[in-house]
Amino acid sequence: MSEDLRCVEVVALLKKHELVLAELYDMFGRALPEMASLWKRMVLEEQAHAHVLDALEKKLESGEVRFDV
């Protein structure tokens, strides 16, 4: 497996991790309505992280960006 492909896979897993955390925080918000605003902010943060990682993943796939590993 090439290093470039491995980097893409790692970034894809990180993106998935962020989205799973967003789902978890959403569940916390529903389970703890008195803290819903905190958990909603956390959901938005994780979604923003996933968005950044998605953009990075696309740039890695296109060859526009490379990691020096």
C-alpha positions as CSV (number, residue, x, y, z in Angstrom):
1,M,0.0,0.0,0.0
2,S,1.4,3.4,-0.9
3,E,2.0,6.0,1.7
4,D,-0.4,8.4,-0.1
5,L,-3.2,5.8,0.0
6,R,-2.5,5.2,3.7
7,C,-2.7,8.9,4.5
8,V,-6.1,9.1,2.7
9,E,-7.3,6.2,4.7
10,V,-6.1,7.7,8.0
11,V,-7.8,11.0,7.3
12,A,-11.0,9.2,6.3
13,L,-11.0,7.3,9.6
14,L,-10.4,10.6,11.5
15,K,-13.4,12.1,9.7
16,K,-15.5,9.1,10.6
17,H,-14.4,9.5,14.2
18,E,-15.5,13.1,14.3
19,L,-18.9,12.3,12.9
20,V,-19.4,9.5,15.4
21,L,-18.5,11.9,18.2
22,A,-21.1,14.3,16.8
23,E,-23.7,11.6,17.0
24,L,-22.7,10.8,20.6
25,Y,-22.9,14.4,21.6
26,D,-26.3,14.7,20.0
27,M,-27.5,11.7,22.1
28,F,-26.1,13.4,25.2
29,G,-28.1,16.6,24.3
30,R,-31.3,14.6,24.0
31,A,-30.6,12.7,27.3
32,L,-29.6,15.8,29.2
33,P,-31.9,18.6,28.0
34,E,-30.7,21.0,30.7
35,M,-27.3,20.9,28.9
36,A,-28.6,20.7,25.4
37,S,-26.9,24.0,24.3
38,L,-23.5,22.7,25.3
39,W,-24.0,19.4,23.5
40,K,-25.3,21.2,20.4
41,R,-22.1,23.4,20.3
42,M,-20.0,20.2,20.6
43,V,-22.0,18.6,17.7
44,L,-21.3,21.6,15.5
45,E,-17.6,21.6,16.4
46,E,-17.2,17.9,15.5
47,Q,-19.1,18.5,12.2
48,A,-16.8,21.4,11.4
49,H,-13.8,19.2,12.1
50,A,-15.2,16.5,9.8
51,H,-15.8,19.1,7.1
52,V,-12.1,20.2,7.3
53,L,-11.0,16.6,7.2
54,D,-13.3,15.9,4.2
55,A,-11.6,18.8,2.3
56,L,-8.2,17.4,3.2
57,E,-9.1,13.9,2.1
58,K,-10.2,15.3,-1.3
59,K,-7.0,17.2,-1.7
60,L,-4.9,14.1,-0.8
61,E,-6.9,12.0,-3.3
62,S,-6.3,14.5,-6.1
63,G,-2.6,14.8,-5.3
64,E,-2.9,18.5,-4.5
65,V,-1.6,17.9,-1.0
66,R,0.9,15.3,0.3
67,F,2.1,14.4,3.7
68,D,5.9,14.0,4.1
69,V,6.0,10.8,6.1
